[in-house]
Amino acid sequence: MTMKNIVAVAATIMNNQPKIDYEAFKLETLKAFPNLKLDQYDEEMIAYANEHKVPIIQLEGLAFLKQIVRLHKPQTILEIGSAIGFSASQMAKCSNAQIITIERDELMYQEALKNIEKQNLQNRINIHFKDALEAFDLVKDMRFDMLFIDAAKGQYRRFFEMYEPLLNEGGIIVTDNLTFHGLIFEEIKDRNLRQLVRKIKEYNAFLLENENYETSIFQIGDGISISIKKEGTK
Ligand SMILES: C[S@@+](CC[C@H](N)C(=O)[O-])C[C@H]1O[C@@H](n2cnc3c(N)ncnc32)[C@H](O)[C@@H]1O
């Protein structure tokens, strides 16, 4: 990765990123993943994300995520980090799952709510406006077939440890952004960025070493892991 790219990513973290050309990216991605089947609502959400710099899942990662959902056929999914409800909508539309999604940013939450209702998915997706680190009580009596972790990257391990006891045996935990724009392979000069990258690397190691889970990390999209909860793990 070039210095220019590293600076661009650092700028992203400072909420000042240059616009991604989603149109060009989408055309390229759609060629490779025709089964994405984006509808008018998806297009609108992608346009909104581009306009307002909302970091929704990359389309390549999305194609992968949807195949995971189609293969695993979860009945229940818990998502940490809804943003505008894009990935939750996508998972709902390619499955029969009931989805709980948690978002701590009020603007994001309001936008997600609108998107869910617009698509008439309110019976399938239940969104909570709350910090996921304080939301355990909302879901503690539920059990999930899949967790999708896609929120503050520095907290991934805490999300994992907090919610994995609610995962059924054989269930899966999918985590996004594990290669973080390729930065985990780079030497980083900026101190804050370096700390964040270190946390992501530590999370990757934690996943791979966790004996209760069988984990693979794929360099797809922004880096996605699948961790399968082993039989006999409570
Ligand atoms: C990468 S975006 C999620 C993108 C979304 N999953 C998608 O692909 O459409 C991360 C979101 O997580 C939210 N978030 C970060 N930390 C959180 C936390 N502790 N609890 C709840 N939401 C959080 C952010 O506000 C942001 O909207």
The ligand as a Gaussian input file, in Angstrom:
#p B3LYP/6-31G(d) Opt

LIG

0 1
 C      -18.951000      -0.187000       9.511000
 S      -20.417000       0.549000      10.081000
 C      -21.611000      -0.734000       9.930000
 C      -21.951000      -1.004000       8.508000
 C      -23.133000      -1.928000       8.318000
 N      -22.972000      -3.175000       9.033000
 C      -23.299000      -2.226000       6.850000
 O      -22.415000      -2.892000       6.286000
 O      -24.293000      -1.782000       6.260000
 C      -20.164000       0.567000      11.810000
 C      -21.334000       1.090000      12.604000
 O      -21.182000       0.621000      13.923000
 C      -21.615000       1.608000      14.812000
 N      -20.978000       1.327000      16.097000
 C      -19.681000       1.478000      16.443000
 N      -19.471000       1.069000      17.707000
 C      -20.668000       0.673000      18.188000
 C      -21.112000       0.180000      19.436000
 N      -20.270000       0.030000      20.464000
 N      -22.413000      -0.140000      19.572000
 C      -23.279000       0.013000      18.540000
 N      -22.926000       0.497000      17.332000
 C      -21.634000       0.819000      17.156000
 C      -21.172000       2.910000      14.165000
 O      -21.949000       3.994000      14.656000
 C      -21.401000       2.610000      12.693000
 O      -22.663000       3.050000      12.263000

